[in-house]
Amino acid sequence: QVQLVESGGGLVQPGGSLRLSCAAPGFTLGHYTIGWFRQAPGKEREGLSCITRSDGNVYYADSVQGRFTASRDNTKNTVYLQMNSLKPEDTATYYCAADSSEMCPYEYDYWGQGTQVTVSS
């Protein structure tokens, strides 16, 4: 059972930046396709990005394209989501997810507990 742990959330002013981390102690994240998601109260979960296991390509939702950057550091066994130019509408709980698929799956096998991001002045 892969356990994912997100960190790095917090309160930030509009226009600010945060970097979220996703770690999996005891598991090699490089063996998994990793997705980032968010869910705001009263809204459906939204897929933000996906880093594929097969070729390391990164895909983004239109809502975050150009502002968010997903990356992985295999030496640290950590996946990151760099979030810039944050807006109040980015306020949500952010999750990372992992799956053994080589490409971005429709459903992910493993999920973290989430980290809260609040964008407010």
C-alpha positions as CSV (number, residue, x, y, z in Angstrom):
1,Q,0.0,0.0,0.0
2,V,1.5,3.3,-1.1
3,Q,1.1,6.1,1.4
4,L,1.4,9.6,0.0
5,V,2.1,12.6,2.1
6,E,1.5,16.1,0.9
7,S,3.0,19.2,2.5
8,G,3.6,22.8,1.7
9,G,0.1,24.2,1.9
10,G,-0.8,27.4,3.7
11,L,-2.1,30.9,3.5
12,V,-0.8,33.1,0.7
13,Q,-1.8,36.4,-0.7
14,P,-3.1,36.8,-4.2
15,G,-0.3,36.8,-6.7
16,G,1.9,34.8,-4.3
17,S,3.5,31.4,-4.7
18,L,3.6,28.1,-2.9
19,R,5.3,24.8,-3.6
20,L,3.6,21.6,-2.6
21,S,5.5,18.4,-2.1
22,C,4.3,14.8,-2.3
23,A,6.4,12.1,-0.7
24,A,5.9,8.4,-0.3
25,P,8.2,7.0,2.4
26,G,9.2,3.5,1.6
27,F,8.1,3.6,-2.1
28,T,9.8,4.8,-5.2
29,L,7.6,7.5,-6.7
30,G,9.6,7.2,-10.0
31,H,7.8,4.0,-10.6
32,Y,4.4,5.7,-10.6
33,T,2.4,8.1,-12.7
34,I,1.6,11.1,-10.4
35,G,-1.4,13.3,-10.5
36,W,-2.2,16.5,-8.7
37,F,-5.8,17.4,-7.9
38,R,-7.7,19.9,-5.8
39,Q,-11.1,20.1,-4.3
40,A,-12.8,23.2,-3.0
41,P,-15.8,23.1,-0.7
42,G,-19.0,22.4,-2.6
43,K,-17.1,21.7,-5.8
44,E,-16.1,18.6,-7.7
45,R,-12.5,17.4,-7.6
46,E,-10.4,18.9,-10.3
47,G,-7.5,17.3,-12.0
48,L,-4.6,19.7,-12.3
49,S,-1.6,17.9,-13.7
50,C,-0.1,14.5,-14.4
51,I,3.5,13.4,-14.7
52,T,3.7,10.1,-16.6
53,R,5.8,7.2,-15.4
54,S,6.7,6.1,-18.9
55,D,8.3,9.2,-20.3
56,G,8.0,11.9,-17.7
57,N,5.8,14.1,-19.8
58,V,3.7,16.6,-17.8
59,Y,0.1,17.5,-18.7
60,Y,-1.9,20.4,-17.2
61,A,-5.4,21.5,-16.9
62,D,-6.3,24.7,-18.7
63,S,-7.1,26.4,-15.4
64,V,-3.5,26.2,-14.2
65,Q,-1.5,26.0,-17.5
66,G,1.3,28.6,-17.3
67,R,1.0,29.2,-13.6
68,F,1.6,25.7,-12.1
69,T,4.5,23.5,-12.7
70,A,4.7,19.8,-11.7
71,S,8.0,18.1,-11.4
72,R,9.7,15.1,-9.8
73,D,13.0,14.8,-8.1
74,N,13.8,11.1,-8.1
75,T,16.9,11.7,-5.9
76,K,14.6,13.0,-3.2
77,N,11.7,10.6,-4.1
78,T,9.5,13.6,-4.1
79,V,7.0,15.2,-6.6
80,Y,6.4,18.9,-6.5
81,L,3.7,21.3,-7.6
82,Q,5.0,24.8,-7.9
83,M,2.1,27.3,-7.9
84,N,2.7,30.9,-9.0
85,S,0.4,33.8,-9.5
86,L,-2.1,32.3,-7.1
87,K,-5.7,33.5,-7.2
88,P,-8.4,33.4,-4.6
89,E,-10.2,30.8,-6.8
90,D,-7.2,28.5,-6.3
91,T,-8.2,28.0,-2.6
92,A,-8.8,24.3,-2.1
93,T,-7.5,21.2,-0.6
94,Y,-4.7,19.8,-2.8
95,Y,-4.0,16.1,-3.3
96,C,-1.4,14.1,-5.0
97,A,-2.2,10.6,-6.3
98,A,-0.2,7.8,-7.7
99,D,-0.9,5.0,-10.1
100,S,1.2,2.2,-11.7
101,S,-0.1,3.1,-15.2
102,E,2.5,4.3,-17.7
103,M,0.3,7.1,-18.8
104,C,-2.2,9.4,-17.1
105,P,-5.0,7.1,-15.8
106,Y,-8.7,7.9,-15.4
107,E,-8.5,6.7,-11.8
108,Y,-5.6,6.6,-9.5
109,D,-4.9,3.8,-7.1
110,Y,-3.3,5.8,-4.2
111,W,-4.1,9.2,-2.7
112,G,-2.6,11.4,-0.1
113,Q,-4.5,13.1,2.7
114,G,-4.4,16.5,1.2
115,T,-3.0,19.9,2.1
116,Q,-4.9,23.1,2.4
117,V,-4.1,26.1,0.3
118,T,-5.8,29.3,1.0
119,V,-5.3,32.4,-1.2
120,S,-6.6,35.5,0.5
121,S,-5.5,39.0,1.4
